[in-house]
Amino acid sequence: MGETRTIARRLWLIPAIAAAAMAAGFCLLAVYIRDARSQGGSTGLDRRVIDAVRSLESPEATSLMKAVTRMGDSISVMVIALILLLVLALLRYRIELLLYMTVVGGSGLLNLALKQLVRRSRPAGERLVEATGFSFPSGHSMAAFTLYGIAAYLIWKHIDRREGRLLLAIASALIVLAIGASRVYLGVHYPTDVLGAYLAGGAWLAAAIGSFRCWQAARR
C-alpha cells in the first residue's frame, strides 16, 4: 500500500506542477490585460504581434487561415470529438472514455466561465470572419489545445516507437499553434487571448491527466 501511494504521488507531481504553473501564468496574464483595457484594450505585446501578422496578409494567406480556423470551429470540434468518442467506446476503453469526456466537456465550460469573468471585448477594426462574444481566452484555441492534446495523450500510450511519438507530438502542436495564429490573423482575437487559452487549457489538461494517472496507480 505504501509503495502504491508513493507511485501515485510521483505520477501526480509533474502534472500538478505544470497545472499550477500554467494556472499562475493565466492569472498574471489576466491581470496584465485588465490593466490594458483602460488604454484601448490591447497590450504592447498585442500591438507588436498584430502589426507583424498583418504585414503577412494576402489573399492566399487569408484563404489558408480561414481553412485552418475551421478546425477549431464548434462544428469541427464536435465532429472530431464524437468520432474519438465512438472509437473509445468501440474499443471499450471505459476509463479513457471518462477522461476524454471530462477534459473536452470541462474545457468548454471553463472557457465560458473565464470569458464571463474577464469580459474582454474583441479587437476593434476590420475582421476577416464573423465572431461574437467575449475575447479572452480564445475559445477556438482552448478547444483545440484540450481536444488535440487529450487525443494525443490517449494515442501516445499505444505508440511504441520514439519516432512515432515525436511525430504525434509535433503534429498536435502544429495544429494547435496554427489554429491560434489563424484567430489573430483573422482579426477576431488578440495574441494574449490565444496565449491565455493555451495556459488555461494546459492547466486543465495537466490537472485532468495527473488525476487520471494517480487514480490508475491507486487502483493497481
C-alpha positions as CSV (number, residue, x, y, z in Angstrom):
1,M,0.0,0.0,0.0
2,G,2.8,2.4,0.9
3,E,4.6,1.7,-2.4
4,T,1.4,2.3,-4.4
5,R,0.9,5.7,-2.7
6,T,4.5,6.6,-3.5
7,I,4.0,5.8,-7.2
8,A,0.7,7.7,-7.3
9,R,2.4,10.8,-5.8
10,R,5.2,10.6,-8.4
11,L,2.7,10.3,-11.3
12,W,0.7,13.3,-10.0
13,L,3.7,15.5,-9.2
14,I,4.8,16.6,-12.6
15,P,1.3,17.3,-14.0
16,A,0.4,19.1,-10.7
17,I,3.4,21.4,-11.0
18,A,2.6,22.0,-14.7
19,A,-1.0,22.8,-14.0
20,A,-0.1,25.1,-11.1
21,A,2.5,26.9,-13.2
22,M,0.1,27.4,-16.1
23,A,-2.8,28.5,-13.9
24,A,-0.5,31.1,-12.2
25,G,0.6,32.3,-15.7
26,F,-3.0,32.7,-16.7
27,C,-3.8,34.7,-13.6
28,L,-0.9,37.0,-14.2
29,L,-1.9,37.4,-17.9
30,A,-5.5,38.2,-16.9
31,V,-4.2,41.0,-14.6
32,Y,-1.9,42.3,-17.4
33,I,-4.7,42.6,-19.9
34,R,-7.1,44.1,-17.3
35,D,-4.7,47.0,-16.9
36,A,-4.5,47.3,-20.7
37,R,-8.3,47.6,-21.1
38,S,-8.3,51.1,-19.8
39,Q,-5.8,52.0,-22.6
40,G,-7.8,50.9,-25.6
41,G,-8.0,47.1,-24.9
42,S,-4.7,45.9,-26.4
43,T,-1.3,45.5,-24.8
44,G,2.1,46.4,-26.2
45,L,2.7,42.7,-26.9
46,D,-0.7,42.5,-28.8
47,R,0.1,45.5,-30.9
48,R,3.5,44.3,-31.9
49,V,2.3,40.8,-32.9
50,I,-0.8,42.1,-34.7
51,D,1.4,44.5,-36.8
52,A,3.7,41.7,-37.7
53,V,0.8,39.4,-38.6
54,R,-0.9,42.0,-40.7
55,S,2.2,42.5,-42.7
56,L,1.8,39.0,-44.0
57,E,-1.8,39.5,-45.2
58,S,-2.6,38.3,-48.7
59,P,-5.5,36.6,-50.5
60,E,-3.7,33.2,-50.3
61,A,-2.8,33.5,-46.7
62,T,-6.4,34.6,-45.9
63,S,-7.8,31.5,-47.6
64,L,-5.4,29.3,-45.7
65,M,-6.1,30.9,-42.3
66,K,-9.9,30.6,-42.9
67,A,-9.4,26.9,-43.6
68,V,-7.2,26.4,-40.5
69,T,-9.6,28.2,-38.2
70,R,-12.4,25.9,-39.2
71,M,-10.5,23.1,-37.4
72,G,-11.3,24.9,-34.2
73,D,-15.0,25.8,-35.0
74,S,-17.7,24.3,-32.8
75,I,-19.0,22.0,-35.5
76,S,-15.5,20.7,-36.4
77,V,-14.6,20.2,-32.8
78,M,-17.9,18.4,-32.1
79,V,-17.4,16.1,-35.1
80,I,-13.9,15.2,-34.2
81,A,-14.9,14.7,-30.5
82,L,-17.8,12.4,-31.5
83,I,-15.5,10.3,-33.7
84,L,-12.9,9.9,-31.0
85,L,-15.7,9.2,-28.5
86,L,-17.1,6.5,-30.7
87,V,-13.6,4.9,-31.2
88,L,-13.0,4.8,-27.5
89,A,-16.5,3.3,-26.9
90,L,-16.0,0.6,-29.6
91,L,-12.6,-0.3,-28.1
92,R,-14.2,-0.4,-24.7
93,Y,-11.7,1.9,-23.2
94,R,-14.1,2.9,-20.5
95,I,-11.7,4.7,-18.2
96,E,-10.0,6.6,-21.1
97,L,-13.5,7.5,-22.3
98,L,-14.4,9.0,-19.0
99,L,-11.1,11.0,-19.0
100,Y,-11.8,12.2,-22.6
101,M,-15.3,13.3,-21.8
102,T,-14.2,15.1,-18.7
103,V,-11.4,17.0,-20.5
104,V,-13.4,18.0,-23.6
105,G,-16.6,18.9,-21.8
106,G,-14.9,20.6,-18.9
107,S,-12.8,22.7,-21.2
108,G,-15.8,24.2,-22.9
109,L,-17.5,25.1,-19.6
110,L,-14.2,26.5,-18.2
111,N,-13.8,28.7,-21.2
112,L,-17.3,30.1,-20.9
113,A,-16.7,30.8,-17.2
114,L,-13.4,32.6,-17.8
115,K,-14.9,34.7,-20.6
116,Q,-17.7,35.9,-18.3
117,L,-15.2,36.6,-15.5
118,V,-12.8,38.7,-17.6
119,R,-15.3,40.1,-20.1
120,R,-12.7,41.4,-22.6
121,S,-14.1,42.9,-25.8
122,R,-12.8,41.6,-29.2
123,P,-10.3,43.7,-31.2
124,A,-11.6,46.7,-32.9
125,G,-11.1,47.1,-36.6
126,E,-11.6,45.0,-39.7
127,R,-12.3,41.3,-39.2
128,L,-12.0,38.7,-41.9
129,V,-14.6,36.4,-40.3
130,E,-17.5,37.0,-38.0
131,A,-17.2,36.3,-34.3
132,T,-19.3,37.1,-31.3
133,G,-19.0,37.0,-27.5
134,F,-16.1,38.0,-25.3
135,S,-12.5,37.6,-26.4
136,F,-10.4,36.3,-23.5
137,P,-9.5,33.5,-23.6
138,S,-9.9,32.3,-27.2
139,G,-12.5,29.6,-27.4
140,H,-11.1,28.1,-30.6
141,S,-7.6,28.0,-29.2
142,M,-8.6,26.5,-25.9
143,A,-10.8,23.9,-27.5
144,A,-8.1,22.9,-29.9
145,F,-5.5,22.7,-27.1
146,T,-7.6,20.4,-25.0
147,L,-9.1,18.3,-27.8
148,Y,-6.0,17.6,-29.7
149,G,-4.0,17.4,-26.5
150,I,-6.1,14.7,-24.9
151,A,-6.3,12.8,-28.2
152,A,-2.5,12.9,-28.5
153,Y,-2.1,11.7,-24.9
154,L,-4.5,8.7,-25.4
155,I,-2.9,7.7,-28.7
156,W,0.6,8.2,-27.3
157,K,0.3,5.3,-24.9
158,H,-0.3,2.9,-27.9
159,I,2.7,4.0,-29.9
160,D,5.9,2.1,-29.1
161,R,8.4,3.8,-31.3
162,R,10.0,7.0,-30.3
163,E,9.8,8.4,-33.8
164,G,6.1,7.8,-33.9
165,R,5.6,9.6,-30.6
166,L,7.7,12.5,-31.7
167,L,5.7,12.8,-34.9
168,L,2.5,12.7,-33.0
169,A,3.6,15.5,-30.6
170,I,4.8,17.7,-33.5
171,A,1.7,17.2,-35.5
172,S,-0.6,18.0,-32.5
173,A,1.5,21.1,-31.6
174,L,1.4,22.4,-35.1
175,I,-2.4,22.1,-35.4
176,V,-2.9,23.9,-32.1
177,L,-0.5,26.7,-32.9
178,A,-1.9,27.1,-36.4
179,I,-5.4,27.5,-35.1
180,G,-4.3,30.1,-32.5
181,A,-2.4,32.0,-35.2
182,S,-5.4,32.0,-37.5
183,R,-7.6,33.7,-34.9
184,V,-5.1,36.6,-34.6
185,Y,-4.6,36.8,-38.4
186,L,-8.4,37.0,-39.0
187,G,-8.7,39.8,-36.5
188,V,-11.1,38.2,-34.0
189,H,-8.6,37.7,-31.1
190,Y,-5.7,39.4,-29.5
191,P,-2.5,37.4,-29.3
192,T,-2.9,37.4,-25.5
193,D,-6.3,35.8,-25.9
194,V,-4.6,32.9,-27.6
195,L,-1.9,32.7,-25.0
196,G,-4.4,32.8,-22.2
197,A,-6.3,30.0,-23.9
198,Y,-3.2,27.8,-24.1
199,L,-2.4,28.5,-20.4
200,A,-6.0,27.8,-19.2
201,G,-6.3,24.7,-21.5
202,G,-2.9,23.4,-20.5
203,A,-3.7,23.8,-16.8
204,W,-7.0,22.0,-17.1
205,L,-5.4,19.2,-19.3
206,A,-2.5,18.7,-17.0
207,A,-4.7,18.5,-13.9
208,A,-7.0,16.0,-15.5
209,I,-4.2,13.8,-16.7
210,G,-2.4,13.9,-13.4
211,S,-5.6,13.0,-11.5
212,F,-6.2,10.2,-14.0
213,R,-2.7,8.7,-13.6
214,C,-2.8,9.0,-9.9
215,W,-6.2,7.2,-9.8
216,Q,-4.9,4.4,-12.1
217,A,-1.9,3.8,-9.9
218,A,-4.1,3.7,-6.8
219,R,-6.4,1.1,-8.5
220,R,-3.4,-1.1,-9.3
